C-alpha cells in the first residue's frame, strides 16, 4: 500500500527534476511518516521538507547539494546526459561541478563556460582547451572524456580526481615533508613533460592546479590557460600575461608571446617552494610589485621556514627558479629525475576531500535562466577564483607599492656574494631590517613636551624671557 504524498516544495521539485522516481519518493515518504509516528506527531501533520530531505540523502537517492538546489526551487540539475551531484570549485575558465553520467554511471568533473563570459574570446579559449585535453592521455594529467553544448552552455567533461588540490592540502596540513612534496612535484613534472612533448605549455602551473589523491599520487589539471608553444600568434590571449601572479616566470612577464616549457619549470619550482615552506616566494605586495619581484628579487631561503630540508633539495628548488631560462633545469623530465631520490612510495596523504563551505554552493548554469541573474555570484566563487589575466607592468600605473619590514625580500643584486645554491641567501643572513633611528626633530619635540609638563609655568616663562633678553 502506497502513501499518498502531501505535495510540498521538495516533493514537487524532486519529481519535476526527474532525479527521484515515484517509487523512491513513496518509500521515503513512508519512512518519514513512520519516524513522525515514533515521535508522537499526528498523521495529519505535513511531512517537513527537511525530514524528507534527510531521508533522501540517507537512502543515497539525492546528494546534499542536489537537495539544497531543489529546496531553492531549481529543478534542472543536468548538463546534457550528465547529472550534477556537487560543486567542486571555480577554475580559470569557469565553474566546475561533480557529475555522473546518466547511463554509464561514471563519476566525472564538468567544467562550464558561464553565460557572463560568453564572448568570442572566451568561447575560443574554451574550445581550445577542449581540443588540447582531448589529445592528452597520461596518468599524471587529468584526462578529458567528453564535451558538449546544453542550450547555450558549453561544457567540458574530465575524469573526477578524489582528494584535494595541493594548495588546500598545504592550507589544511601545513608545509609538507620533503619526501611527500618530492613525490607530488615529481609526478606533476612527469605530466608536464608529457604535455611538453605534445607541443603544449601549461602556462598556469600552481598548487591549485595539482590534484592530490588519498594515495599521495598527483595529477596536473586545468590546461585551460595552456597554449601551443608554436602557435601563440593565433592564441586569442596573445599579448597578455596569462597565469597566476605568485607563480609567473620572468619571461611570461617580459615576453608573453614567447612562452616555452621552461616557464612551466619556473612555476613548478615556485609550487615546490610553497609545498615545503607553506608560503609563496613573494608573499606581500600588489600585483605590480609581485611581478617586479619575480623579475628582480630573490625569495627567502627555504630553510627559514623549513629548517629540516637538505641543501641538495634546496639546490633543486633554486635551479628550477633561476630567473634566466638558459640557466634553469632544462626539462620537466630532469626535474622528475632529480626529485626521485627523495620520493617515498609509502607516504600516503590519507583521507582528504572537499571541505563543506558554510555558504550555499551556486547552481548549475542554465540557458533558461534570465540574464538579469547573471550577476549573482556567491561568496565562495569570489574566494575560489585565483587565475587572472594580468596586463604587463609597463601598461599599469604606478601603484605606490610598499612592503612591511618582515616581508621585504633582499634584492638579488645585493646578495650575489652570499647566495646558497646559486640563488637563496643563507638563513642566518635573513635578519629583520632594523627600525630607522628617530630624527633630531622628533627627539627635540619629546624633550620640549616633557619640560612643558614638569616645569612650573611661571619658572618656564621667566626662563624664556631671560633667554630672549640676552640675545
C-alpha positions as CSV (number, residue, x, y, z in Angstrom):
1,X,0.0,0.0,0.0
2,X,1.4,3.4,-1.0
3,X,1.2,6.5,1.0
4,X,-0.5,9.5,-0.8
5,X,2.1,12.2,-0.8
6,X,1.3,15.6,0.6
7,X,2.6,18.0,-2.0
8,X,5.4,20.2,-0.8
9,X,8.2,22.2,-2.3
10,X,10.8,19.4,-2.2
11,X,8.3,16.7,-3.4
12,X,7.3,18.8,-6.4
13,X,10.9,19.8,-7.3
14,X,12.2,16.3,-6.9
15,X,9.6,14.7,-9.2
16,X,9.9,17.6,-11.7
17,X,13.7,17.3,-11.9
18,X,13.4,13.6,-12.7
19,X,16.0,12.7,-10.1
20,X,13.5,10.8,-7.9
21,X,11.0,8.4,-9.3
22,X,7.5,7.8,-7.8
23,X,8.5,4.6,-6.1
24,X,11.6,6.1,-4.4
25,X,9.5,9.1,-3.3
26,X,6.8,6.9,-1.9
27,X,9.2,4.8,0.1
28,X,10.9,7.9,1.6
29,X,7.5,9.4,2.5
30,X,6.5,6.2,4.3
31,X,9.8,6.2,6.2
32,X,9.2,9.9,7.1
33,X,5.7,9.1,8.3
34,X,7.0,6.2,10.4
35,X,9.5,8.5,12.1
36,X,6.8,11.0,12.8
37,X,4.6,8.3,14.4
38,X,7.5,7.3,16.6
39,X,7.8,10.9,17.8
40,X,4.0,11.1,18.5
41,X,3.3,13.6,15.7
42,X,-0.3,13.3,14.4
43,X,-0.6,11.8,10.9
44,X,-2.5,14.9,9.7
45,X,0.7,17.0,10.1
46,X,2.5,17.5,6.8
47,X,6.0,16.0,6.5
48,X,8.6,18.7,6.8
49,X,10.8,19.1,3.8
50,X,13.9,18.9,5.9
51,X,12.9,15.5,7.3
52,X,12.2,14.2,3.8
53,X,15.5,15.7,2.5
54,X,17.5,13.9,5.2
55,X,15.9,10.6,4.3
56,X,16.5,11.1,0.5
57,X,20.2,11.7,1.4
58,X,20.4,8.7,3.7
59,X,19.0,6.5,1.0
60,X,21.6,7.9,-1.4
61,X,18.9,8.9,-3.8
62,X,20.0,12.6,-3.7
63,X,23.1,14.4,-2.6
64,X,23.2,17.3,-0.1
65,X,24.0,19.6,-3.0
66,X,21.0,18.4,-5.0
67,X,18.7,18.8,-2.0
68,X,19.8,22.3,-1.5
69,X,19.2,23.2,-5.1
70,X,15.7,21.5,-5.1
71,X,14.7,23.3,-1.9
72,X,15.7,26.6,-3.7
73,X,13.2,25.7,-6.5
74,X,15.9,24.7,-9.1
75,X,14.9,21.6,-11.0
76,X,17.4,21.5,-13.9
77,X,20.4,19.7,-12.5
78,X,21.8,18.2,-15.6
79,X,24.1,19.3,-18.5
80,X,23.3,17.0,-21.4
81,X,23.4,13.4,-20.1
82,X,25.4,14.4,-17.0
83,X,23.6,14.7,-13.7
84,X,25.2,17.4,-11.4
85,X,25.8,15.9,-7.9
86,X,28.0,18.5,-6.3
87,X,30.0,21.7,-6.6
88,X,33.8,21.5,-6.8
89,X,35.0,25.0,-7.3
90,X,35.8,27.9,-9.7
91,X,38.5,27.4,-12.3
92,X,40.3,29.8,-14.6
93,X,37.7,29.4,-17.3
94,X,34.5,28.7,-15.3
95,X,32.7,26.7,-12.7
96,X,33.5,23.1,-12.0
97,X,30.9,20.6,-10.8
98,X,31.0,16.9,-9.9
99,X,28.6,14.8,-12.0
100,X,27.6,11.3,-13.0
101,X,26.7,10.1,-16.5
102,X,23.0,9.2,-16.6
103,X,23.5,5.9,-18.4
104,X,27.1,4.8,-17.7
105,X,27.1,5.8,-14.1
106,X,30.7,7.1,-14.3
107,X,31.7,9.9,-11.9
108,X,33.3,12.9,-13.6
109,X,34.0,16.6,-13.3
110,X,32.2,19.0,-15.6
111,X,33.6,22.4,-16.3
112,X,31.3,25.0,-17.8
113,X,31.8,28.3,-19.5
114,X,29.4,30.8,-17.6
115,X,26.9,32.9,-19.5
116,X,28.5,36.1,-18.2
117,X,31.7,35.2,-20.1
118,X,30.0,34.2,-23.3
119,X,32.3,36.3,-25.5
120,X,34.0,35.3,-28.7
121,X,37.4,35.2,-26.9
122,X,36.1,33.1,-24.0
123,X,34.4,30.6,-26.4
124,X,37.6,30.3,-28.5
125,X,39.7,29.8,-25.3
126,X,37.2,27.2,-24.1
127,X,37.2,25.4,-27.4
128,X,41.0,25.4,-27.5
129,X,41.0,23.7,-24.0
130,X,38.6,21.0,-25.3
131,X,40.8,20.3,-28.3
132,X,44.0,20.2,-26.3
133,X,42.7,18.0,-23.4
134,X,41.3,15.5,-26.0
135,X,44.8,14.9,-27.3
136,X,46.3,14.1,-23.9
137,X,46.4,10.6,-22.3
138,X,48.8,10.5,-19.4
139,X,48.3,9.1,-15.8
140,X,49.7,12.3,-14.4
141,X,47.3,14.6,-16.3
142,X,43.6,14.9,-15.8
143,X,42.0,13.2,-18.8
144,X,39.2,14.6,-20.9
145,X,36.2,12.4,-21.6
146,X,33.6,14.4,-23.4
147,X,32.5,17.9,-24.4
148,X,29.0,19.3,-25.3
149,X,26.6,22.1,-25.6
150,X,23.4,22.3,-23.4
151,X,21.3,25.1,-24.9
152,X,23.8,28.0,-24.7
153,X,26.0,26.4,-22.1
154,X,29.4,24.9,-23.3
155,X,30.8,22.3,-21.0
156,X,33.9,20.0,-20.8
157,X,33.8,16.6,-19.1
158,X,37.0,15.3,-17.4
159,X,37.9,12.5,-15.0
160,X,37.0,13.1,-11.4
161,X,40.0,13.0,-9.1
162,X,39.1,12.4,-5.4
163,X,41.0,14.3,-2.8
164,X,42.0,18.0,-2.9
165,X,44.4,20.3,-4.7
166,X,47.9,21.0,-3.3
167,X,47.0,24.5,-2.1
168,X,44.2,23.2,0.1
169,X,46.4,20.3,1.3
170,X,49.1,22.7,2.5
171,X,46.5,25.1,4.0
172,X,44.9,22.2,6.0
173,X,48.1,20.2,6.9
174,X,50.8,22.8,6.8
175,X,54.1,22.6,4.9
176,X,54.8,19.1,3.5
177,X,57.8,16.9,4.4
178,X,60.5,16.7,1.6
179,X,59.5,13.1,0.7
180,X,55.8,13.9,0.3
181,X,56.5,17.2,-1.6
182,X,59.0,15.4,-3.9
183,X,56.5,12.7,-4.9
184,X,53.8,15.2,-5.7
185,X,56.0,17.5,-7.7
186,X,57.8,14.6,-9.4
187,X,54.6,13.3,-10.7
188,X,53.4,16.8,-11.8
189,X,56.7,17.1,-13.6
190,X,56.1,13.8,-15.5
191,X,52.7,15.1,-16.5
192,X,54.2,18.4,-17.8
193,X,56.9,16.6,-19.6
194,X,54.3,14.6,-21.5
195,X,52.4,17.8,-22.3
196,X,55.6,19.5,-23.5
197,X,56.3,16.5,-25.7
198,X,52.9,17.2,-27.4
199,X,53.9,20.8,-28.0
200,X,51.9,22.2,-25.1
201,X,52.9,24.7,-22.5
202,X,50.6,24.8,-19.4
203,X,51.3,28.5,-18.5
204,X,49.4,28.3,-15.2
205,X,51.2,25.7,-13.1
206,X,50.4,26.4,-9.4
207,X,49.3,24.4,-6.3
208,X,45.6,24.9,-7.1
209,X,46.1,23.0,-10.4
210,X,47.8,20.0,-8.9
211,X,45.3,17.5,-7.5
212,X,46.4,15.1,-4.8
213,X,44.6,11.8,-4.2
214,X,44.4,10.0,-0.8
215,X,47.2,7.6,-2.0
216,X,49.5,10.6,-2.3
217,X,49.6,10.4,-6.1
218,X,49.1,13.6,-8.1
219,X,47.7,14.8,-11.4
220,X,48.0,18.2,-13.2
221,X,44.7,19.8,-14.0
222,X,43.3,22.8,-15.9
223,X,45.1,23.2,-19.1
224,X,42.5,25.9,-19.9
225,X,45.3,28.5,-19.9
226,X,47.7,26.3,-21.9
227,X,48.7,27.2,-25.4
228,X,50.5,25.6,-28.3
229,X,54.1,26.8,-27.9
230,X,54.5,27.1,-31.6
231,X,51.1,28.7,-32.2
232,X,50.8,31.6,-29.8
233,X,50.2,34.2,-32.6
234,X,46.8,32.5,-33.1
235,X,46.0,32.4,-29.3
236,X,43.2,34.9,-28.5
237,X,45.0,35.8,-25.3
238,X,48.2,36.7,-27.1
239,X,49.9,39.8,-25.8
240,X,48.5,39.4,-22.2
241,X,50.3,37.9,-19.3
242,X,48.5,34.6,-18.7
243,X,48.7,32.8,-15.3
244,X,48.6,33.4,-11.6
245,X,50.8,36.2,-10.2
246,X,52.5,34.2,-7.4
247,X,53.9,31.6,-9.8
248,X,54.7,33.6,-13.0
249,X,58.0,33.1,-14.7
250,X,60.1,36.3,-15.5
251,X,59.8,35.6,-19.2
252,X,56.0,35.4,-19.0
253,X,56.1,38.9,-17.7
254,X,58.7,40.3,-20.2
255,X,57.7,38.5,-23.4
256,X,54.2,36.9,-23.1
257,X,54.3,35.9,-26.8
258,X,57.4,33.8,-26.2
259,X,56.4,31.3,-23.6
260,X,58.3,27.9,-23.6
261,X,58.3,24.8,-21.4
262,X,61.0,26.5,-19.2
263,X,58.2,28.8,-17.9
264,X,56.3,25.8,-16.5
265,X,59.5,24.6,-14.8
266,X,59.9,28.0,-13.0
267,X,56.2,27.9,-11.9
268,X,56.6,24.3,-10.7
269,X,59.7,25.5,-8.7
270,X,57.5,28.2,-7.1
271,X,55.0,25.5,-6.4
272,X,57.6,23.2,-4.7
273,X,58.8,26.2,-2.7
274,X,55.2,26.7,-1.5
275,X,54.7,23.0,-0.7
276,X,57.7,22.8,1.7
277,X,57.6,26.3,3.1
278,X,53.9,26.9,3.3
279,X,54.4,30.4,1.7
280,X,54.6,31.7,-1.8
281,X,58.0,33.0,-2.8
282,X,57.0,36.7,-2.7
283,X,54.1,36.9,-0.2
284,X,53.5,40.6,0.0
285,X,52.6,43.5,-2.2
286,X,50.1,44.1,-5.0
287,X,50.1,42.6,-8.5
288,X,52.6,45.1,-10.0
289,X,55.1,44.7,-7.1
290,X,54.9,40.9,-7.3
291,X,55.6,40.9,-11.0
292,X,58.6,43.2,-10.4
293,X,59.9,40.9,-7.6
294,X,59.7,37.9,-9.9
295,X,61.9,39.9,-12.3
296,X,64.4,41.3,-9.8
297,X,64.4,39.9,-6.3
298,X,65.3,36.7,-4.5
299,X,63.0,34.8,-2.2
300,X,63.8,34.0,1.4
301,X,65.9,30.8,1.8
302,X,63.5,27.8,2.1
303,X,65.2,26.7,5.4
304,X,64.0,29.9,7.0
305,X,60.6,28.2,7.0
306,X,61.6,24.5,6.8
307,X,64.9,24.0,8.7
308,X,64.9,20.3,8.2
309,X,65.2,20.2,4.4
310,X,68.6,19.4,3.0
311,X,70.8,21.7,1.0
312,X,70.7,19.3,-2.0
313,X,66.9,19.7,-2.0
314,X,67.2,23.4,-1.8
315,X,69.5,23.2,-4.9
316,X,66.7,21.7,-6.9
317,X,64.3,24.4,-6.0
318,X,66.9,27.1,-6.8
319,X,67.7,25.5,-10.2
320,X,64.0,25.4,-11.1
321,X,63.6,29.0,-10.1
322,X,66.5,30.5,-12.0
323,X,65.4,33.8,-13.5
324,X,67.4,33.2,-16.6
325,X,65.7,30.4,-18.6
326,X,69.0,29.3,-20.0
327,X,70.4,28.6,-16.5
328,X,67.2,26.8,-15.4
329,X,66.7,23.0,-15.3
330,X,66.4,22.2,-18.9
331,X,63.3,19.9,-18.9
332,X,60.5,18.6,-16.7
333,X,61.9,15.1,-17.1
334,X,65.1,16.3,-15.5
335,X,63.1,17.8,-12.6
336,X,61.4,14.4,-12.0
337,X,64.8,12.6,-12.2
338,X,66.4,14.9,-9.6
339,X,63.4,14.6,-7.2
340,X,63.2,10.8,-7.5
341,X,65.8,10.1,-4.7
342,X,63.6,11.8,-2.2
343,X,60.4,10.1,-3.1
344,X,58.9,7.6,-0.7
345,X,56.1,5.4,-2.2
346,X,54.9,4.6,1.3
347,X,53.8,8.1,2.0
348,X,50.1,8.5,1.7
349,X,48.1,11.6,2.2
350,X,45.2,9.7,3.8
351,X,41.5,10.7,3.8
352,X,41.3,14.1,2.1
353,X,38.3,15.7,0.5
354,X,36.4,18.9,-0.1
355,X,35.5,20.9,3.0
356,X,31.9,21.8,3.0
357,X,31.5,25.5,2.8
358,X,29.0,27.3,5.1
359,X,27.8,29.2,2.1
360,X,25.3,27.7,-0.3
361,X,27.0,26.4,-3.5
362,X,26.0,28.0,-6.8
363,X,23.5,26.2,-9.0
364,X,24.5,24.7,-12.4
365,X,24.3,27.2,-15.2
366,X,21.1,27.1,-17.3
367,X,20.4,28.7,-20.6
368,X,16.8,29.1,-19.4
369,X,17.7,31.4,-16.6
370,X,17.0,35.1,-17.1
371,X,20.1,37.1,-17.9
372,X,19.3,39.5,-15.0
373,X,20.6,36.8,-12.7
374,X,24.0,36.5,-14.4
375,X,25.5,39.0,-11.9
376,X,24.7,36.8,-8.9
377,X,28.0,35.4,-7.7
378,X,28.4,33.6,-4.4
379,X,31.0,34.4,-1.8
380,X,32.5,31.0,-2.4
381,X,33.0,31.9,-6.1
382,X,34.8,35.1,-5.2
383,X,37.1,33.3,-2.8
384,X,37.8,30.4,-5.1
385,X,38.8,32.5,-8.1
386,X,42.6,32.7,-8.4
387,X,43.6,32.7,-12.0
388,X,43.7,36.0,-13.7
389,X,44.7,37.8,-16.9
390,X,47.2,40.5,-16.0
391,X,48.2,43.4,-18.1
392,X,52.0,43.8,-18.4
393,X,53.6,46.1,-15.7
394,X,54.5,48.6,-18.4
395,X,50.8,49.1,-19.1
396,X,50.0,49.7,-15.4
397,X,50.0,52.9,-13.5
398,X,52.5,53.2,-10.6
399,X,50.6,51.9,-7.6
400,X,53.0,53.3,-5.0
401,X,53.9,49.8,-3.8
402,X,55.2,49.3,-0.2
403,X,56.2,46.3,1.8
404,X,56.2,45.5,5.5
405,X,59.6,45.1,7.1
406,X,59.1,41.5,7.9
407,X,58.3,40.5,4.3
408,X,60.7,42.7,2.4
409,X,62.8,40.5,0.1
410,X,66.5,41.1,-0.4
411,X,67.5,42.2,-3.8
412,X,69.3,39.7,-5.9
413,X,71.8,42.3,-7.0
414,X,73.0,42.8,-3.4
415,X,73.1,39.1,-2.4
416,X,75.2,37.5,-5.2
417,X,78.3,37.2,-3.0
418,X,76.4,35.3,-0.2
419,X,74.0,33.1,-2.1
420,X,73.4,29.5,-1.3
421,X,72.6,27.1,-4.2
422,X,73.4,30.0,-6.5
423,X,70.2,31.8,-5.5
424,X,68.9,31.9,-2.0
425,X,70.7,34.0,0.8
426,X,71.6,31.7,3.7
427,X,69.0,31.7,6.5
428,X,71.3,33.2,9.1
429,X,71.6,36.4,7.0
430,X,67.9,37.0,6.9
431,X,67.5,39.2,9.9
432,X,64.6,41.6,10.0
433,X,65.7,45.0,8.8
434,X,66.5,47.4,11.7
435,X,64.0,50.1,12.7
436,X,65.1,53.5,11.4
437,X,66.5,55.8,14.1
438,X,64.4,58.7,15.4
439,X,65.1,62.0,13.8
440,X,66.5,65.0,15.7
441,X,63.2,66.8,15.3
442,X,61.2,64.0,16.9
443,X,63.7,63.8,19.8
444,X,63.6,67.5,20.5
445,X,59.8,67.5,20.4
446,X,59.7,64.8,23.1
447,X,62.2,66.9,25.3
448,X,60.2,70.1,24.9
449,X,56.9,68.4,25.8
450,X,58.5,66.8,28.9
451,X,59.8,70.2,30.1
452,X,56.4,71.8,29.5
453,X,54.7,69.3,31.7
454,X,57.3,69.1,34.6
455,X,58.5,72.7,35.0
456,X,56.0,75.2,36.7
457,X,54.6,77.8,34.2
458,X,56.0,80.9,36.0
459,X,59.5,79.5,36.1
460,X,59.3,78.4,32.4
461,X,58.1,81.8,31.3
462,X,60.9,83.5,33.3
463,X,63.5,81.3,31.6
464,X,62.1,82.1,28.2
465,X,62.1,85.9,28.8
466,X,65.6,85.8,30.3
467,X,66.8,83.9,27.2
468,X,65.2,86.5,24.8
469,X,66.7,89.4,26.8
470,X,70.2,88.0,26.5
471,X,70.1,87.8,22.7
